[in-house]
Amino acid sequence: MSRGMTAVRAGFQRGRVEVRQIVTSADVLGWLWPSILAMIVLYVLSDRTVPGTRFSLGSQSVAGFLGVNMLYTGMLGLSVALTVEREDGTLLRMKATPNGMLGYLVGKVVGQTGLTVVFLLVILAPSAYLFDGLELRGASSWLMLTGVLVLGLIATLPLGAILGSLFSSVQGLSIVPLAIMGLTAISGVFYPITALPIWLQWIGQMLPLYWLGLGMRAALLPDEMAVVEIGGSWRHLEMVAALGAWAVFGFVAAPVVLRRMARRQSGSRVMPPSRPGRAAPDVGRQRT
């Protein structure tokens, strides 16, 4: 077996171990509490209806929220992992191992994909009982849901790798979730995007978050709910084209950014743990 295939196999193993460690530890609450809070808010909105319909606003919004959850768990989770493990020296050790970076990236992709699927199912399970109108019994709904999930991960995970390579610290990366929260307001996730001014609708459609939410709504909501979407339809072809364009951009840009980050990675950039009686190195003297 070639060294490359060995690294890929090791990456798959690493990814499975990371998923198992997170879902079987107390850390899982750190991943789940934002989703739990959002579910409570959406359940409170269940008695309100989408303008122009008799459909529950909470049910309409929970479908789109799955797209937000995918973005947070997949894209943001990968970017945080890359940033943290660049700081603690993990990436440097992988760089010094033959095909180590390949195995590392495969492991991260497998791990974040697994977590995204697990948390999506964790949200869907109670949603089936809490929110009326979700179509979770038909094979077509699950097929569409799977397709959107796969395409969404292909489109957003490379973006997470790019963000994790661009930011030098977790503190700097903290601006990303705040930006996602702001962009959620104009992405039609919690309220139909057609209620926004036209210029905001155009901005919203430039973001992968809008198309992820649209795909989830197309998979889980009845066809008559398409009337509140742009053009009065689910726009399946446009959704595939938009997420496909983001995927192409990510797969072209991510390797370039990752190689640049790996070249800059050196031992002088890793902060070792401080020892008793010994001062920590002066970070101001790190070489560039």
N, C-alpha and C positions, 0 to 999 in steps of 0.2 A: 504493500500500500504506500502511495506517495506521501511525502511530508505534508503536502497541502490537504489531502483527504484526512490525514491524521489530525491536523489542526481543526478541520471542520467538524469531525466527530467529537473532538474535545470541546469545541464550542457548543455543540448541541447538548453535551453532558453538563457543561457549566450552566447553560441556560435553564435546563430542567432543575438543577440543584437550586438556583436562585429563586425560581418560582416556588418550589416546595418550601424553601426557607421562609419566604415572605408570607405565604398563605397559611403557614402553620405556626406563626409567631405573633406576638403582640403588635409587630410593625404593620400588620394588615389593617389595623384600625386607623393608622395614619393615612393610608391610601383610601379608606372607605368613608371616613367621616364627612368629607365634602359632598360625596354622593348621597349619603344619608340625609344630610341637611337639605340638599336640593330636593330630594324626594318628599320630605316633609312639607316644604314650601309649595311644591307642585300639587300635593294632595289637598292642601288648603284651597288651591285654586280650582279644584275639581267641580265646584258648583257654578263656576263661571263658564260661559260658552265663548267659542271663537266667533268673532263678529260675522254676521251673515249666515251662521249655521246654528244647529242645536248641539253641536259636538263639544265635549268638555275641553276647556283650555288646558287643564292639567294633563289630560291624556294626549293632547296634541303636542304639548311641550316636552313630555317625558320621552317621546320618540326622538325629538331633536336633541335632547340632553345626552342621549347615548353617543352622539357625535362629539359633543364636548368632552365626555368621559374618555373617548378614544384618544382625543388629542392630548389630554392631560396624562393619561396612563402611558400611552405609547411615545409620542413625540417628546413631551416634557420629561417623562421618566428617563428616557434614553439620554437626553441632554444633561440632566442632573447627574446621572451615573458617570458619564464621561468627564464632567467637570470635577466631581469629587475624587474619582480615581486617578485623574491627572495630578491632583494636588497631593494625594497620599502615596504616590509612587507606583501604583499598580500598572499604569500605562508604560512607565519606564521599564519595569520588569518584563512586560509583554514584548516591548520593543527589542529587548536584548535576547529574547528567545526566538529560535528559528520558526517563522510563520506564526509567531505569537500574536501579532496584531490581527491576523486573519481569524484565528481561533477566538480571540477576545471579542471582535466585532460580531462574529456569528453567535457567540454566547449571549451578547447583549440583545441582539435582534430577536433571538429565540426567547429570551427571558421576558422582554417587554411585550412581545406578541402573546406569550402565554398569559401574562398578567392581564393584558387587555381583554382577552377572551374570557378569563375567569371573572373579572369584575363586570363585564357586560352581562354575563349570565346571572351574576349575583343581583344586578339591578333588574333584569328582566323577570326573575322569579317572583318577587313581591309585586312588581308592576302588573303582572297578569291578574292579580287579585285586587289591587288597590285602584286601578284605573280601568274604566269601562271603555270599550270600543277598540282595544288593541287586538289586531288579528294575528294571534300566535298559534293558531291550530292548523293553518294550511301549509302544505309543503312549499307553495310558491313564496309565502312570506319568509320562511326560513332560508330558502334558496337565495332570495333577494338580499336578506340580511347578511348571509355569508359572503355574497359577492361584494356588497358595500364594505364589509369588514376587511376583506382581503385587499381590495383596491385602496381603501382608506389607509391601511397600514403601509402599503407600498408607497403611497403618496406622502405620508407624514413622517415615517421613521427616518428617512434620509434627512429631513429637515431637522429632526432632533439631533442627529449626528453633527450637522452643520452648526447648530446653536451651541452644542456642547464643546465644539472646537473653537468657536469664536470668543466665548466668555472665559476669562482666566480664573474666575472664582464663583462659588455658589452665590455669594452676595451680589455679584454683578448680574448673575442669571436670574435673580429674584424679580427683575423687571418683566420677565417674559410672562409668568402667570398673571401679573397685573394687566399686561397688554391683552392677553387672551380674554380676561374678564371684560375689558372694555370693548373688544371686538365682538364678543358674544352678543352684545346689545344690538348690533347692526347686522347680525348674521341670521336673523329669523328663527333663532332657536327657541326662545321662550314666548315669541309673539310673531304672527305672520309678517314677513318682510314687506309685503305689499302695503302695510300700514305706514311705512316709512316714506320720506320724500324720495323722489326718483334718484337723486344724486347719491343718497345713502344706499339705495338698493344696488346701484352700480358698484360702489365700494365693497358692499357685502359680498357680491358675487365674484369679486376678485380673490376672496379668501377660501382656502380649503374647508374651513369650518362650516360655511354655508352649505357647501355641496355634501359634506358628511351628514349634516342634519337633514338635508333634503332626501338623501338616500335612505336614511333611517325612517323618515316619515313615509316614504314610498313603500317601504317594506312592511311597516307595522300599522299603518292607518288605512281605513277604507278608501276606495278610489274616489268617492265623492268629496273627500277632504282636499283633493287637488285643486278645487275651485278657489281656495284662498292663496294658492301659490302663484308665482309670476307666470303669466301665460295660461293659467288655469289648468296646468298639467304638471306631472312629476318630472318632465324633461329628462328622461333616462339617458338619452344620447349625449345631451349637454353635460350631464353629471359625469359620465364616463370620460368625456373629452377633457373636462376641467381637472378632474383628479388625475387623469393620465398625464396632462401637461405638468402638473405639480410633481408627479413621479419622475418624469423625464428630467425636469430641472434638478430635483434632488439627487438623482443618480449621476448626473453630470457634475454637479457642483460638490457633492459630498466627498468623493475621493480626492479631489484637489485640495479641499480644506483640511481633510484628515491627514494627508501627506504633509502639508505645510505644518500642521500642529505637531506631528510626530517628529519632524526634523528639528523643531524648536525644543522638544522635550529633552531635558538633561537633568543630571543629578542636582545641579545647583538650583533648579527650580522647585525641588521637592523639599518641603519643610519637615525635617526629621523631628521625632518626639523629643522634647526637652528632657535632660537628665539632671538629677539632683547635683547641685554644686557646679553646674556647667551652663553657661549662658547660651541661649539660642542664637544661631547665626544671624547676622544683620541682613535682613531681606533687601535692604537698599543696595547691597553689593552684588545682587544676583546679576550674572552676565546675561546679555540679550543674545 
